[in-house]
Amino acid sequence: MSELFKIRDFIRSKGLKIIYEGRRGPGGNPGVEFVSPDGFQVEVYSAMDQIGTDGRSRPANEWKRATTLEEAVNNPLPGTEYH
């Protein structure tokens, strides 16, 4: 997560358009989406959930949206540790 914050700050310092930051939906991964100088939409993320040995993903009742990286870190998903 500390690297993701640095990446977000770098993107901002270059004046690139951030489309989304935070956490949404399945996967539970905090991330930043932005438009590259060439016009491509890029997503950089951290701490993505893995499918368990039972073949199941995190249940929907554990999904928690966050609209900033700070909010995602301050309100982690069950069983998640951000570094």
C-alpha positions in Angstrom: 0.0 0.0 0.0 2.8 2.4 0.7 3.9 2.1 -2.9 0.4 2.7 -4.1 0.3 6.0 -2.2 3.6 7.0 -3.8 2.3 6.1 -7.3 -0.9 8.1 -6.7 1.2 11.1 -5.6 3.4 10.8 -8.7 0.4 10.6 -11.0 -1.0 13.7 -9.4 2.4 15.5 -9.6 2.4 14.9 -13.4 -1.1 16.4 -13.7 -2.7 13.2 -15.1 -6.4 12.6 -14.7 -7.3 10.2 -11.9 -10.5 8.5 -12.8 -10.9 6.5 -9.6 -9.1 5.7 -6.3 -10.2 3.6 -3.4 -11.8 0.2 -3.4 -14.9 -1.2 -5.0 -16.6 -4.5 -5.7 -15.2 -8.0 -5.6 -11.5 -8.6 -5.2 -11.2 -6.1 -2.4 -8.2 -4.4 -3.9 -7.5 -0.8 -3.3 -6.3 0.9 -6.5 -5.9 4.0 -8.6 -7.2 4.3 -12.2 -5.9 7.1 -14.4 -5.4 8.2 -18.0 -1.9 7.9 -19.3 -0.2 10.6 -21.4 -1.0 8.5 -24.4 -4.7 8.3 -23.5 -4.9 4.8 -22.2 -6.9 4.0 -19.0 -4.5 2.3 -16.5 -5.2 0.7 -13.2 -2.6 0.1 -10.5 -3.7 -1.8 -7.4 -2.5 -3.6 -4.3 -3.6 -6.4 -2.0 -6.0 -8.2 -4.3 -8.0 -11.1 -2.8 -7.2 -14.6 -4.0 -9.7 -17.3 -4.7 -9.6 -19.7 -1.8 -8.9 -23.5 -2.0 -12.7 -24.0 -2.0 -12.9 -22.1 -5.3 -14.9 -19.2 -3.7 -14.2 -15.5 -3.6 -14.9 -13.1 -0.7 -18.7 -13.0 -0.1 -20.5 -9.9 -1.2 -21.5 -9.0 2.4 -17.8 -8.3 3.0 -17.3 -5.9 0.1 -16.7 -2.3 1.3 -16.4 0.6 -1.0 -13.9 3.3 -0.3 -13.6 6.5 -2.3 -9.9 7.2 -1.4 -6.9 5.2 -0.6 -6.9 6.6 2.9 -10.5 5.4 3.5 -9.5 1.9 2.2 -6.6 1.7 4.6 -8.6 3.1 7.6 -11.5 0.6 6.9 -9.8 -2.7 5.9 -11.7 -5.7 4.7 -12.0 -8.7 7.2 -8.7 -10.6 7.3 -6.8 -7.9 5.3 -3.6 -6.2 6.3 -2.1 -3.4 4.3 1.6 -2.6 4.4 
